[in-house]
Every structure is written in C-alpha cells, then in structure tokens.
C-alpha cells in the first residue's frame, strides 16, 4: 500500500475504485496504524467501499506546520473531504457524502467538521470520545503538570520500558511495538500541546444551538466500559444532545478495542454504514 498525501496530510487507501468513502480518524498521539485490522479485513467487511486511513496533522507521516490545534486540524481535514467528494463527483456525476469513523481526538475533529459542514457527512461513528465540560487555563492545566512529571520520570527509563508500558496501557500486542515506538519521536512539549487540546475540547456553542443538526439520525456513539470514565461521560453527554443518535456500550472493551476485538468492531461499523443496523451480541449493550 503506497503512502499518499493531500497537501500535508498523509494517508493510506484501499478500494479507491469504489464510490462510497469511509474515512478513519485515529486517537491522540497515535496514528493510522491503529486501523491495521480494518485494512486486513477489508474484503470481508468493507468490500465495495473506498476506505481511507489518515494520519491527523502533527501525527505519524503527516507533515507539521506549527503547533497542533483541533480548529486547524478540522479545517485541513475538511478540505481533504471536500476534495475527495469533488473528485468522486467528476468521475460519477453524483454528489456524495462521506462516512466518518473516528476515535478519541479524531472524533473531536469530526464534531468540528460536521458543525460547520454537515452537508459533507453521511454516517458518523464515534468511539473513545473525550469531551470536557470546561477548558482549563494552560498555566494551571493538569496536563502541564502531568507532562512535567512524565518527562522527569521517563527520561530515566530506557525506550523499551516505555514502549512496553504503552502496549500494556492500550492492551495491545507486541505486534505494534514499532508503531508505538514512533510515539517517542515526538517531543514532550509537542505531546503536551496535543494532549491539552484533546482533553480540553468542548462542544461548540453554535452546535448546541443548531436544532436541525442535533436531529441527525445516522450517528452511532460507542464507549467501551474499560476506558477512562471521561470517555463514558463524553459518550452519554453527546447522546443527550443528539437525541436520534444510537448509543452502545462495549462490555470489557478498552480504548483501542478496534484492535483488540477487531471482528466485533468491523461488524458494528459495516452493519451501521450499510444498513443502519446494530446486530445483537453479548458484548454489546444498546442504550438508545
């Protein structure tokens, strides 16, 4: 699979001959590598779709110009989405929308995109949401204090120790050792900036006031019950705004459950995008 670029954004794709697009957006500090299992199972679950796996700005192979911000990232990805749709329109003479599958920080960026450009988006699937009730000041931020403690502690540890700690934290196998190792290439300052943006993201007031957008139906909100409590609260909070969205809980799931339980994840995503349907499963608790 050849790495491609749209301006500074790096991405992999499969099924580009197909008309309907699924764009996958990853969590903070990680990369498009978290979607490996979705790529591998393309023919079984996503055959007939054009699947795109993007590195967010300031992540992975995407080139960085300045500090990361959710606002700037959403504008860059919006332009990519518009270009994708226009390219398909020229080939098919049909004006399509795009499906978004987004985890963590990718979900926050997706909310920004749909808030200002709802006409671009068809199905929205969110997992691992991180939405704050208010924004901290940077000088007193918990993130700043944690970053300082982390840098002091981790500077004394070998890289192998840190990588194994990340693997344990996410609950993923040594197969992802090289991918996780790339996290260490980022400076503590840059990591702090991305984490601050992600963990201090709040729902835009303009979205809260947009009654028509809040009636959107083809939205699936997912949280895993072994994630951070904020992910659970964020999912329930977003569902309280989007009354017609579907909300499900993944039993014993962790933040990267798309890797750990990839068959379940792929089944849920494929069924929702194709049929707007959630298949009953002992690991799924439907909380509509």
Secondary structure as GFF3:
##gff-version 3
##sequence-region A 1 288
A	DSSP	beta_strand	4	6	.	.	.	ID=ss1
A	DSSP	beta_strand	9	14	.	.	.	ID=ss2
A	DSSP	beta_strand	21	25	.	.	.	ID=ss3
A	DSSP	three_ten_helix	32	35	.	.	.	ID=ss4
A	DSSP	alpha_helix	36	40	.	.	.	ID=ss5
A	DSSP	pi_helix	42	46	.	.	.	ID=ss6
A	DSSP	beta_strand	50	54	.	.	.	ID=ss7
A	DSSP	alpha_helix	70	92	.	.	.	ID=ss8
A	DSSP	beta_strand	98	103	.	.	.	ID=ss9
A	DSSP	alpha_helix	105	116	.	.	.	ID=ss10
A	DSSP	three_ten_helix	118	120	.	.	.	ID=ss11
A	DSSP	beta_strand	121	127	.	.	.	ID=ss12
A	DSSP	three_ten_helix	138	140	.	.	.	ID=ss13
A	DSSP	alpha_helix	142	154	.	.	.	ID=ss14
A	DSSP	alpha_helix	159	170	.	.	.	ID=ss15
A	DSSP	three_ten_helix	174	176	.	.	.	ID=ss16
A	DSSP	alpha_helix	177	181	.	.	.	ID=ss17
A	DSSP	three_ten_helix	182	185	.	.	.	ID=ss18
A	DSSP	alpha_helix	188	199	.	.	.	ID=ss19
A	DSSP	alpha_helix	205	208	.	.	.	ID=ss20
A	DSSP	three_ten_helix	213	215	.	.	.	ID=ss21
A	DSSP	beta_strand	219	224	.	.	.	ID=ss22
A	DSSP	alpha_helix	229	241	.	.	.	ID=ss23
A	DSSP	beta_strand	246	250	.	.	.	ID=ss24
A	DSSP	alpha_helix	257	260	.	.	.	ID=ss25
A	DSSP	alpha_helix	262	275	.	.	.	ID=ss26
A	DSSP	beta_strand	284	286	.	.	.	ID=ss27
###
